[in-house]
Amino acid sequence: MQSVRPGIRACGRAVRAAASRRGCRITVVVVLALLAGGCADHTALPAAGGGHATSSPSPTATPMTAAERDWVAAIAHLHNKIDKPFTAPTMTLTRAKMTQLETATGGCARKLRRLGLPSPRLQPVYAMAVKACQAYKKAARCFARAASVSGIDGGTVAGTPQARTQRRSLSCGFAAQGNASNRFGDAAAAAQSLEAQNP
């Protein structure tokens, strides 16, 4: 059985007593008066959305330091530099080109380390960039494998194991590079968002 607080029971008794004294002539006004006056000791719950809500003020944004801004810019620059060989309008996949793609994607982790560790508030961005570099590393391995079975002009003999290896490796390399680029783009966007929030 649901428990009823004493204030509510007293309020109910007052309403019933008024009803017995006045019979059926009790009006809504009398009932409301009893509820408002006779049950005034009952603590009412605040109405939803009423009153003045109290909330702790949001912390004041701390402006980014010059070092932080330099790091944010460096992250975006590194992303563009790694992906630059993939943005050419046309691409002839010679062995030298495959090696260039391997070098571009394989240098991500080393170049990220050269930027140094950022401030604590940029650490989540750094973690995102590390994962992107891991994906770039996978792309580099795939391009290296493709180059290893290719002729100088990038060709292989159709139907041979080398041709199958090259095809699978190039597919792996471009897929991994696309995944890595998306991850690094997210990291750069997150860094720029933090910069905008802390001007």
FIKE-996156 format. One line per 2 residues: for each residue x, y, z of C-alpha. Coordinates in pm, 1 decimal. Layout:
X/Y/Z | ... $
//
This chain:
0.0/0.0/0.0 | 137.0/341.3/-92.7 $
231.2/553.9/206.6 | 69.9/895.9/245.9 $
249.7/1180.1/417.2 | 84.9/1330.5/730.3 $
35.0/1667.8/563.9 | -161.8/1508.7/281.3 $
-378.2/1301.2/525.6 | -457.5/1615.5/725.1 $
-546.9/1794.4/407.1 | -783.4/1510.9/309.1 $
-953.2/1513.5/654.2 | -1005.4/1890.1/628.9 $
-1169.9/1852.5/289.7 | -1397.6/1570.2/415.9 $
-1491.5/1770.6/728.3 | -1587.6/2065.4/515.7 $
-1792.2/1837.5/294.1 | -1985.2/1692.7/591.9 $
-2065.0/2040.0/730.4 | -2178.2/2197.8/408.6 $
-2318.3/1896.5/229.7 | -2325.6/1917.9/-142.7 $
-2299.6/2295.9/-145.3 | -1922.2/2289.5/-121.9 $
-1784.6/2484.4/-407.8 | -1451.9/2457.9/-579.3 $
-1357.9/2782.6/-406.8 | -1398.8/2626.3/-59.6 $
-1194.5/2322.1/-154.0 | -922.8/2537.8/-298.5 $
-926.6/2756.9/11.4 | -883.9/2453.0/234.1 $
-602.5/2323.1/22.2 | -428.3/2658.6/14.5 $
-493.1/2766.2/375.1 | -569.6/2463.5/590.0 $
-292.2/2254.6/438.9 | -37.3/2531.7/429.1 $
197.8/2329.8/646.3 | 236.3/2074.1/369.7 $
555.9/2129.5/176.3 | 473.8/2145.0/-190.4 $
713.3/2025.2/-456.2 | 829.5/2298.0/-692.8 $
647.2/2307.6/-1023.1 | 841.2/2186.6/-1322.3 $
1007.7/2475.7/-1493.3 | 901.1/2718.9/-1219.0 $
1115.1/2930.5/-992.8 | 1474.0/3017.6/-1053.1 $
1691.5/2719.3/-1141.9 | 2029.3/2728.8/-982.8 $
2326.1/2593.5/-1173.9 | 2694.3/2628.3/-1133.5 $
2838.8/2876.5/-1379.5 | 3039.3/2733.3/-1666.6 $
3411.1/2774.1/-1628.3 | 3563.9/3061.6/-1816.0 $
3746.6/2951.1/-2130.1 | 4120.4/2981.8/-2101.0 $
4276.3/3130.5/-2415.2 | 4515.0/2903.6/-2601.4 $
4882.0/2976.3/-2572.3 | 5099.0/3049.6/-2873.6 $
5255.5/2703.5/-2838.8 | 4913.1/2539.3/-2846.1 $
4812.4/2733.6/-3154.9 | 5136.4/2634.5/-3327.2 $
5067.7/2267.9/-3246.3 | 4713.1/2288.9/-3386.4 $
4846.8/2443.0/-3707.9 | 5120.3/2179.0/-3728.4 $
4866.2/1895.1/-3703.1 | 4667.2/2030.8/-3998.3 $
4988.7/2086.7/-4197.9 | 5109.3/1731.5/-4129.9 $
4780.5/1586.0/-4249.0 | 4798.3/1782.3/-4574.7 $
5161.9/1686.0/-4630.1 | 5099.9/1313.1/-4588.5 $
4801.1/1315.4/-4821.4 | 4954.3/1541.8/-5086.6 $
5078.0/1255.3/-5314.1 | 4723.1/1114.2/-5317.0 $
4558.6/1436.1/-5433.1 | 4712.3/1448.1/-5780.9 $
4448.4/1459.8/-6058.4 | 4616.0/1163.6/-6230.2 $
4846.8/899.4/-6090.5 | 5067.8/658.3/-6282.3 $
5149.2/371.1/-6051.6 | 5509.9/305.3/-6138.2 $
5731.2/131.4/-5885.0 | 5878.7/470.1/-5790.0 $
5528.5/608.6/-5729.8 | 5436.5/316.1/-5506.5 $
5754.8/377.9/-5310.1 | 5666.1/746.8/-5278.7 $
5324.8/652.1/-5137.7 | 5493.2/415.6/-4894.2 $
5730.4/690.3/-4777.4 | 5453.3/947.4/-4735.1 $
5229.7/723.3/-4526.9 | 5509.3/551.3/-4338.1 $
5651.9/875.5/-4197.6 | 5339.3/977.8/-4005.1 $
5434.3/850.0/-3659.8 | 5787.8/990.3/-3679.6 $
5666.6/1332.6/-3788.6 | 5396.9/1337.7/-3521.8 $
5659.6/1266.9/-3254.3 | 5863.1/1559.5/-3382.1 $
5572.0/1790.7/-3302.2 | 5608.2/1695.2/-2937.5 $
5338.4/1624.1/-2680.7 | 5072.6/1895.4/-2666.1 $
4912.3/2051.1/-2357.8 | 4665.7/1840.6/-2152.5 $
4356.1/1977.5/-2324.2 | 4499.7/1876.2/-2662.6 $
4594.3/1525.2/-2548.3 | 4271.1/1370.5/-2687.3 $
4357.8/1515.7/-3027.7 | 4706.2/1368.4/-3002.5 $
4556.3/1025.2/-2924.1 | 4337.4/1050.7/-3235.0 $
4639.7/1140.8/-3446.9 | 4835.3/843.1/-3309.7 $
4558.5/606.5/-3423.0 | 4554.7/773.7/-3763.8 $
4929.4/716.8/-3795.3 | 4878.1/348.5/-3717.8 $
4639.3/327.0/-4011.4 | 4889.2/513.8/-4231.0 $
5153.8/259.7/-4127.3 | 4932.5/-20.6/-4256.9 $
4899.9/166.6/-4586.7 | 5278.2/200.3/-4607.1 $
5325.7/-176.1/-4564.2 | 5076.3/-244.8/-4841.2 $
5240.2/-2.3/-5085.3 | 5582.3/-148.8/-5006.4 $
5453.2/-497.5/-5085.4 | 5302.1/-377.1/-5413.1 $
5628.9/-211.2/-5514.8 | 5828.4/-523.3/-5432.7 $
5649.0/-731.6/-5697.1 | 5626.7/-460.9/-5964.1 $
5849.7/-378.3/-6256.8 | 6003.3/-33.4/-6296.4 $
5699.6/78.6/-6494.0 | 5470.4/-70.1/-6229.1 $
5367.5/-360.8/-6445.8 | 5334.2/-729.6/-6365.4 $
5264.2/-1034.6/-6577.9 | 4891.3/-1103.9/-6586.9 $
4779.9/-1418.2/-6406.5 | 5098.9/-1454.1/-6201.4 $
5123.4/-1455.4/-5820.2 | 5300.0/-1118.7/-5847.8 $
5001.2/-969.0/-6029.0 | 4761.9/-1095.3/-5761.5 $
4986.3/-968.7/-5482.9 | 5013.6/-627.5/-5644.8 $
4638.3/-599.7/-5693.3 | 4559.0/-696.9/-5333.0 $
4835.9/-477.3/-5194.1 | 4732.1/-166.5/-5385.7 $
4371.6/-216.7/-5280.0 | 4486.2/-254.3/-4919.0 $
4710.1/51.7/-4942.2 | 4449.7/290.3/-5079.2 $
4181.6/165.6/-4838.9 | 4411.1/207.1/-4538.4 $
4521.1/550.9/-4656.5 | 4158.9/663.0/-4690.8 $
4078.7/538.2/-4341.3 | 4388.2/705.0/-4198.3 $
4314.2/1033.5/-4373.4 | 3961.9/1039.3/-4230.3 $
4096.7/974.4/-3879.8 | 4363.1/1242.0/-3911.4 $
4107.0/1484.1/-4052.8 | 3890.7/1424.2/-3745.6 $
4189.8/1494.8/-3522.1 | 4271.1/1819.3/-3702.7 $
3905.1/1927.0/-3687.8 | 3890.2/1852.9/-3314.0 $
4204.2/2061.1/-3257.1 | 4061.3/2352.9/-3454.4 $
3733.4/2326.0/-3261.8 | 3920.4/2354.3/-2931.5 $
4105.9/2653.5/-3067.1 | 3775.9/2820.3/-3162.4 $
3629.3/2753.1/-2815.3 | 3930.7/2904.7/-2644.7 $
4016.1/3212.0/-2855.3 $
//
